[in-house]
Amino acid sequence: MFMSYIYAFLKEFFYLTWMVLPYFLGGAAFGAALDVFVKPEFALKHLRGGWLSMAKASILGMIMPGCSCATMPMAAGLRRKGADLGTVTSFLLASPLASPQTLILTFAVLGWKFAAARALAAFFGGLMIGSVFLWLERSKPGFLDIPSPAMEKKYCSGSGCSGGDEDEGPKKFWPVFIDILTDLAKYFMLGMAIASMLTVLIPPGAIARYIGSSGPLAYISAVLVGVPLYVCEGEEIPLTLSLMKLGLGHGPAFAFLLGSVGTCIPTMIMSQKLIGRRGLLVYAIWWVAFAFTAGLLFGLF
């Protein structure tokens, strides 16, 4: 019995990995090219404030490779250069939700509808959360306990978390490509392993039987599990696929996808340094509502 589980796990794991590997390599190459040729100076020059700035920040966040930890120094740089909170929060939201790598992988594993909906959610979600903070900053300045813009240049340590101003020399494609593979591969393979394990251990139809495939409990469970969960970039895609194989509907699965990668407890702790404690509460409440609503809308299509 034990050996049959091992065999089933390995079969599922290698099937998923072989299916996605070309897209994974292609996405990493595209992300590396963007990271080399799209310079941070663009953001510091063009992202000052207002609606157009928030739209640019959302798009920039979507095309700049990196998790929320890696983009935190750049968001801090925007704030130091005078960008309003709307622009900063638009960038912070859109960046982990979509990147070249994850959009390509989402298309490969979950299909074009998930990939297109993920891109739209990143862009319009960035605009919406940015508008909330822009209104709070301009209309209720006393509500947000915003820290001083003169803050640290680095918010996290480790790979991919250094500030853009401290980079030495021009970036080159192959070192950046290797860095992206190194950063993403271990988490993506872990996601593949967890997804394969769930598929093997949980009986088919168990999720649909106990929480429903697309009922209210399914949406609530997907959001409450996904939002505080710490999922690294790329890991959420095979997890979402495994949940769908086990009977979770497309709407709740999309809610889980957004919630799990869009924010998590470490991200929210780091965000507090930029948006303050009350701003963090607004951000967290808004994220739960956004993931839930986006899942409902996606489920309709």
NORVEN-V935839 format. One record per helix or strand. SS is the DSSP state (h for helix, s for strand). FROM is the first residue (numbers start at 0). LEN is the number of residues. If there is no record, write none. Layout:
SS|FROM|LEN / SS|FROM|LEN
//
This chain:
h|1|36 / h|39|7 / h|50|13 / h|67|13 / h|84|13 / h|99|11 / h|111|28 / h|163|3 / h|172|29 / h|205|5 / h|215|11 / h|234|11 / h|249|13 / h|264|36
//
